[in-house]
């Protein structure tokens, strides 16, 4: 998962930059026309882009550390059925 996020991050950042750039004229026009619902929409979309950027970068950083934790070893044992708790097929 970490590697997937890491490989997709540059493209996502390009897309989000393009989205934010494209929203600037919408914000300007909606303010000029006093259509605040469009300004609000654009602001929410920009905020979403920022949150995705922060979330993806945080996910990558956390993902690098998870394999070193005890919790990861326990989860791996569950997946490999070494704990003996799962006896059926999924």
Buried (B, 14 or more C-beta within 10 A) or exposed (E): EBEEBBEEBEEBBEEBEEBBEEBEEBBEEBEEEEEEEBBEBBEEBBEEBEEBBEEBBEBBEEBEEEEEEEEEEEEEEEEEEEEEEEEEEE
